[in-house]
Structures are given as structure tokens and as C-alpha cells.
Amino acid sequence: MTKDSYDAIVVGSGPNGLAAAITMQKAGLEVLLIEAKETIGGGLRSAQFMDSGNIYDICSAIHPMALQSPFFKRLPLEQHGLTYINPPIMAAHPLDGGKAVGLFSSLEQTSGQFNTDKNAYIHLFKPLTKLWPTLISDLLAPFHIPSNPFPLIRFGKNALLSATQLAKRFQTEELKALWAGMAAHSMLPLDYMTTSAVALVLSIAGHTGGWPIPRGGSQQIANALASYFKSIGGDIETSFYVDSLKKLPTARAFLFDLGPKQLIQIAGDRFHASYRRQLGRYRYGMGVFKIDWLLDGPIPFQSEQCRKAGTVHLGNSLQEIAHAERQVWEGKHPERPFVLLAQQSLFDTTRVMGNHQIAWAYCHVPNGSTVDMTMAIEQQVERYAPGFKDQIIAKQCMNTHAYEIYNPNYIGGDINGGVMDLKQLYTRPALRWSPYGTPAKDIYICSSSTPPGGGVHGMCGYHAAKQALKKRFGIEVDF
């Protein structure tokens, strides 16, 4: 350990832990960032695929919210080695019969695919894209009364609807399918309220910034954040597993980029019984089953749009996707799961050697599932890319148990840090005036189990650090 005492200690080096540490250090404090694993990054880590020299992303792959994050935008991360690549098509969605539709950066190009739904698409998204610069800071924040509520009201009247309810405005099966693929990122049944919010945010992000791929792997986001943190004087300690506050140096504030379950284990004796009960009742959602493939060439999608997209949503129609996600929510394993596939190496050649390609895909499964979904996922890819299976050189899979070992925040394989439904959106991890504080005045939680929830944006960490600075040090910041 570098020192015996710090102003603040942050435990966990995911994007939120890094954001919290940077915020505290920029305020003039001495900050230590601690990581249990050998490498920093949490869900941002990348690694070599089976010692082949090819790079794959272990968890997160495509980063629309990293590019949108108000906090990340204020940091000179490009000076610390971070560059993004935007594919020609943000996301593609194939349908049976060989046709596909896509999310393009251009609102007009996207809407032009839908014939009778062109005006409906423009009417929904054009006003919101104009309001987005004002809207994004309010959306990526804890519950509050905005100084200008109009943009949030305009967004909310659509966002509060379920995805299936809002889809009734559309006539074409193509737009309904594209919308369903966006909404399924919510990891909720598509007839649940607020599932439209996720579809809106991801679509608007595509039209206002893109769905970028970090050059060299997602690890480069973490590396850039860590490099900046150290450049302003921060300390980082890796391979340091924290299971008790007694293991830590003294500090005036402790911020945990961990979920409620781990926080109880580490600091539960510092909390009163009612708060411990609230943390214990915290709800986790769907898990994921993930596959990475080493291929001898690009995936042979029938559709040209899919061959030009960084992300491909595999699930055919709104009805099929909604049915699959409902099955998972009810503890079942669909025969035809909704599959999220990324093909980063098509656009980032620094990741692969020779003619190889790396592809990344996962489907949702019941929390804690150990069922092998390899065949179901590969069959979905083969459905839209005949000959895909013949291209597989090697593969590696992670079920929910493996994901929780990789990152203890992923309870039961839940990569969202807990269910993000209306009930738990702003009350995560407990019902309190501030979700980041705890009954122990020196302990804060800054993980995706706090608002605004999952995603690589760092805003949970920023808001938690902002509160800790004000309450513990009398420092008010807005950077």
C-alpha cells in the first residue's frame, strides 16, 4: 500500500469507480483507487483470445453512452490514448427472408427505410434529437427537478410507455422489429413500463453521436481514465481484494463501486438494520450467456446492412423478441433467444491478426442460469448468415456463474447492476433522499446499482463523488 492514510478511497475500478476517483482527485483530495483483479476496468476489460494474439472484449463492447457521457466529455481522454471508431451502420436488424433495416447516424436515412412509417419515425425522434444536449444531463442523474423541465416532459411522455405500447404507432413490421431490438437492451419484458426509454436513448445516441467502438478494445476506455487519474496525482492499487473495511487505510470517505450484496459483506456492521434489509431486498434481473468466436473471416450475413454494422440484433420480429424476453423473465430458456452480436474487428483491425475476425454475442437468460445456450445462439446467427458455423475456428463461453466470478457486481449474471424497472430506477439501491449515501456518513455507493444505472458512462460515480465532496469535505463541484 502506497500510504497509510488518504482523503478518499474508491473500491472498484469499473467506469463508475474511475469516475468517482477522478472527481475526488480533481477537487484537490488525495485519492486511492483499489481493484481486486490484476487489471483495472471492471466490465471494460479486454484480453487475448486463447493466447492467439487476437483481442476480445470480455463484457462491454459497443459504447454509445461513453460518447454521450457529460462527465467523460469533460476529460481529455484522447490525450491518454483513447480513440473511437464509428461503423457505417450503428446497428442492423435482419428479418426472415433476407431483408434488414438499420440505425444510421442520419435521421433521414434511417426513417427512409420505413415507407409509411417515415413520418412517424421523424415525428418521434427529430424533436428529441434537438433537445438531446439539454436532456442528456437530466437523464443521467438522480431524481431531481430540472431547471428547464420541458425537455424531460417531452421525453417522459414517450419514455414511460412500454415498448409494445409505443410500437402500436408504427405500421411496418421492419420498424417494429428495429424498435424491439433497441428496447430489449432493457433486460425487461417489452410490455413493462419504461422499456421505451431504453429504445429512445439508444436510438437518439445513434443519431447524435453514434455507437462507437474503442480502438484496441474496451480496455482502452479504462486505461485512458486511469492514465488521466494518475496524471493528476491519483494512486491505483490492483490485486487487492477488499472484504472488510479493516483492510483499508484510513480515510474520510470510502466510495464503493460495488453492488448492495458486496457492500453488506464489507460494511454491513456499520449500517442500521432497516438499511441492511433494504439492501437485502434489492432485486437483480436477467443474466446473460455470452460467446466469443475466433472466425476465419467476416460473418457471411445475407444482408449487406448487417455486414456493415457494428452491432446486429438477432430476433426477427417484435412478437418473437417480446416472446423470448418474456420467457426469460419467467425463468425459461427460449429456443430462439434475442441475440446481441458485435463484430468490432471488422472496423478495428488492430484487434486481429491476418484474416481472422473476432465476434461477440450474448443472449439473456434467467438470473443464475447454468444452461448452455451455445447451440441456440449459433442457430440464430446461422439463420441470417448461412455458413457461419463453418467459419468458427474456436469459441469460448461464459454463463452467469462465470460472469459473476469475473465481476462480483454481476450477481447471477446481471450486467445491469439490478433490475431497471420503474420501481427501482430511482430508488436503487435503497429508498433514501440520496441513493449514494448510507447511514454511515463516511461510506458511499457509486456503482451501477445507483442512478442512472447500467452503462459505460461514469455518471453514477460522478454523482456519488459529488455528494461525498459536499457532505464530507464541504466542497461543491460541477465538472
N, C-alpha and C positions, 0 to 999 in steps of 0.2 A: 504494500500500500504506500502511495506516494507521501501522504501526510496523515497525521492523527486527527486533524480537525478541518472541516470545511464550512462554508456558509450554507451550502445546499448540496445534497446528494440525490442523484437520479438513478433509480434502479431499473434497468431495461433499456436497450438501445435500438428499439424499433423507431419508426419515424416520429412517433409522439415523444418518446424518451429523448431523442436527439433534439427535437424542437423545444422541449422543456429546458434541457440543459443549455442550449444556445440562448434562450430568452433570459435565463437567470444570469448567465455569464455576461451577456451584453449589458445587463443592468449594473455591472460592476462588482458582482459577487465572485467568490472562489467556489467553483463547482466541480464535483467529481461525478462522472458517468460510469456506472458499473454494468457489466454484461456477463451473464453466466457462461455463455458459449465462447469459443475461441475467437470467433469473428463477430463484429457488430452487425446490426441491421434488422434483427427480428424477421419479419415477413419479407424483407427486401433482399435476403441473401441469394447469391448465385454461387454456382460451384461447377467443377468439371464433371462432365457426364462420363462416369465409369472410367476415369483416368484416360479418356480418349483425346483430351486437348480441346474438345468442344465444350462450350459454356451453356448451361441451362439455368433457368430461374426456379428456385425451389418452391416459392409461393407466388408472390405477386409478379405480374409480367407486363401488363399494359397500364399506363398511368395517366388517365385524363385528369384526375383530381390533383396529382402532383403539379401539373402545369397550371391548374386553376387556383391552387392554394394561395391565399393572400399572404400567408407567412413566408412560404418558400419564395414567392416573387420578390420579397424584400431582401433576399440573401444573394450574394454574388457567387452562386454555385457554379456557374460556368467557369469562373476563375479557379475553381477547385476540381476541374476535370469533368464536369457533367455536361453532356450534350444529348439532345433528344433527336429522334428520327420519327417523322410522321409518315406512315404509309399512304399511298394514293387513296385508299378507301379505309375509313376508320374501322368499320365493322360490316361484314356481309352476312346475309341470311338466305341460305338456299332453301328452295321448296322442291317437293317432289315434281319430277318432270323436267328438271334441268334448269329452271329459271331461278334467279336470285335477285335480291334487292340489297341495297347498301346504304350506310350512313356516310355521306360525303361531307367535306368541310363546307361546301356550298349548300345553303338552304334551298336554292332554286334547283340545283342538280338533284338533290335528294327528293324534293317534292315532285319533280318532273317524272319520277318513276311510277307515280300512282294514279295517273289519269283522272278519274272522277274524284279522287281524294286529294288532288294537288292543292286546292284552295283550303281544304280542311287542315292540311299539314302547315301551310303558310299561316293560317289564322291562329293556330295553336302556338307555333314556335317563333314567329317573327317578333311579336311584342316582347316575348320573354328574352330573346337574344339581345334586344336593345336594352332591356332593363338589367341584364346579367351583371355588368360591372358593379352596380349598386346592390344587387340581390345576393351575390355570392358570399359577401362577408356576413350577412344576416343568416344565411342558411348554414354556414359552417361555424356556428356559435351556439352557446347555451340559450335557453329560452330567455327572451328579453323583449322589451317594447322598442322597436326601431324608431329612429328619429324621423324617418320617412316611411310610414307603413304601407304606402300604396304598392310598391313593387312586390312586397311579401304577400299582400292580399291578392294581387293578380296571380301570383304563383300558387298560393294556397288553395284557391278555389278549384284548381285542377289537380294539385298535388294530393289533396286529401281523398280524392276518389280512388277506388280500386282500379287496377289496370283493365280488368274486364269491363267495368262500368264505363270508363272513358273510351274504350275501344268501340263502343256502340256508335260513336260519332263517325267511324270510318266505314266505308263501303267495300273496299278492296281487301281481299284476303292477304295480299302482299304487305300492305301497311299494317294490318292487324298482326301479322307474323313478326315483322320487324319490331313493332311496339312490344309484343310479348317477350321477345328475346331481351330487350332492354329492361323490362320490368322484372324479369326472372333473376336479375342480379340482386334483387332484394332478399332472396332466400326466404320468401314467404309465399303462401298460396296467392295466386293472382287475383282472387276475389276479396282480398283483405284491403282495408283502407290504407292509404299512403303508398301502396305499391306503384302508383302513378308517379310519385315524387322521384323515385329512383330512375324511372324511364325518362322523365323530363330532364333531370340533372345530367344524365349520361348523354342524352341527345344534344342538349344545349352545349355541353362541353365540347362535343364533336364539332359543332358549328362555330364555336368561339375560340377554340384553341387546338383541338384535336385529341386523339388518343395516342400519345407518343410512346415510343419505345426507347429506353435509355441505352445509349451506345455502350456495348460491352457487358450488359446485364443490369438487372435491377440493383445489384450490389453497388453500382456506381452512384446511385442516389444517396445511399447510406455513407459511402466513402466520402462524397463531396460534403455532406453535412458534418461528418466527423472531422474532416480536414479543416473546414471553416471553424468549428468549435475549438479545435486545438490552436488555430491561428490567433484566436482572441484570448488564449490563455487557459482553456479548459483542460482537465485531466480525464483520461479514459483508462479504466482497468477492466481487462477481459479475463475470462476463465475464473470468475469469482461468483460462486453460487450463493445467493442470499436466502436463508431460510429463517433468519431471526434478526431482529434489529440489533442484537448484541454483537453481531459480526461486523457492524458498520462503524466507521469513525464517527466522532461526534459531529453534529450539525444542527443548525437552527431550523432547517426544513428538509424533509425527506419526500421525494416525489416518486411514485411507483408507476412505471409503465407496465402494469400487471393487471390481471383481472381480479374480480372480487374473491374468488376462491383462493388464489395465492395470497392476497392481502390479508385474509383471515388467518392463514397459516403463519404469516410473518409477524403480524402486528395485532392479531385479534385480542390479545390480553390488554391492549391499550384502548379498546372500544367498549362502550356500554352494551348491554345485552340486546336492546332493541335494534341498534345499528347492525350488530352481528347477525341478527335474524333477517334484517332486510337484505344484507349481502348474501346470506344463505339462500334466500328465495329468488335470487337473480336468475333469470331464465336464459338458457342457451338454446340456439336454434339448430338448423340443419348443419350437418357436417359435409365434407367433400371427400371424394375419391379421385385421386389425380394420377395421370400417366404422363411420363416424358418419353418421347421416342427419338432415337437416332435413325435417320432415314437416308437412303441413298439418292435422294433428290426431292424436289418440291412435291407436296401433296397434290395428286392429279385431280383436283376438283373439276367437275364438269363445267361449272360456271367460271367465266373469266373474272367476274367480280370477286369471287372467293379467292382466286389466285392472286389478287392484288390487295387483299385485305389483311391488316394486322391481326384482327380478331374475326372469328367466324362463329356464329351462333347456330347450333345444330339442334333442330327440334320441329321443323316443318311449320305447322300452323299454330295459331293462337290456342285452338282447342287442344291440340296434342301437348303443347308446353304446359298449359294450365292443368291438364290431367296429370302429367308427370310430376309437377311440383306439388300438387295436392296429395298424390300418393306418398311422396317423400315426407311431407308434413304429418301424414297419418302413420308413419313408421314402416312404409313399404318401399320396395326397390323396383322402380318401373322397368319394364322390358325395353322401352325406348326412352331413356332419360334425356333431359335437356343437357346438352354438352356445350361448354365454353371452350373454344380452341384458340390458341395463339400460335402464330408462325413468325416469331421475331427474327429468326436468322435469314428469312427471305429478304429483309430490308437492312439487317445489321450483319454484314459479312465478317465482322471482327469476331463473331461468336463461334464460327465453324471453320473446319479445315477441309480443303479440297471441295468436292461436290456434295459433301454431307449437308443435311439440314437437321435442325432440332425443332420438334413440335411439342407443344404443351397443351394439355387438356384436362378438364375435370368435369364431374357431374355432382349434383347434390345427392346426398344420402341421409338417412336418419342419423341423428346425433349418436355417436358411439358405434356406428355400424362397422363390422369387420367383413362384410360381404365383398367379394372380389367382383368389381364392375368392369374389369378389363374387356371382356367379350362384348358387353352391352355398349361401351363407349366406342370400341373399334368398329362395331357394326354400324353405329351411327355415322362415323366418318366414311366408312366404305359405301354407305347408302348414297352419299353425294360425291364420292371420289372413288369410283371403281378402280381396283388395282392398288389401293392404298396399302393393304396388308402385305402385298408383295414387296413393298419398299422398306419394310421395317428391318433394320439391322439389329437393333437392341432396344430394350424398353426397361423402365423401372417405374414401380407403382408405389403410392403412399395411400394407405387407408386412414381412417380417422384416428386410430391409435397411433400410427406413425407420425401423423401431423401434430398430435399433442406432445409426443416425445420431442419432436423437432422444435416446437414452440409451445411451452406450457400455457400460454394465453389461449390457445386454440382448444378449448375444452370440448371434448367429443368431436373434434374436427371442425368446430365452428370458427371460421376465419373472420367473421364479422364482430367478434368480441361480445356476442349476445344478441338476442332477438331484437330487431329494429322495427317493431310494430308501434302503433300509436300509443299504446300503454307504456312502453319502455323507451320511447325515443328521447324524451327529455328528463326522464326520471332514472336514467342509468347512472350509477349502479344502485342508487337508493333515492327515496323521496326526501330531498333536502333543499333548502334555499339555494345552496350552491352544490352541484353534484361533484365538484372536485375536492372539496374539503371533507374532513372526517371529524368525529368527536375529539380526536387527538389533534390539538392545534398545530402541531408540527408535522403532521402526516397528510399527504395529498395523493390522490389517484389521478393519473394523466393518460391512461390507456384508452383504446377504442371502446372500452366499456363505459366511457363518459361521452357526453355530447361533443361533436356531432356524430360520433360513431365511426364505423369502419371505413377504411380507405386510406391511401397514402397521401395525406395532406398535412399532417403535423398539427392540425388545429386543436385537437384535444390537449396535446402537450403545451401548446402556446397559451391556451386559456387557463389551464391549471397553474402554469408558472406565473401568469399574470396575477392570479388571485393570491398565490403564495407570496409573491413580492409585495403586494399591498398589505396583506394581513400580518406577515411575519417581519417584514423589513421596512414597511411604510413607504415603499417605492411604487409609484404608479407609472406604467409604461403603456405605450401604444406603438409598437413597432413589429 
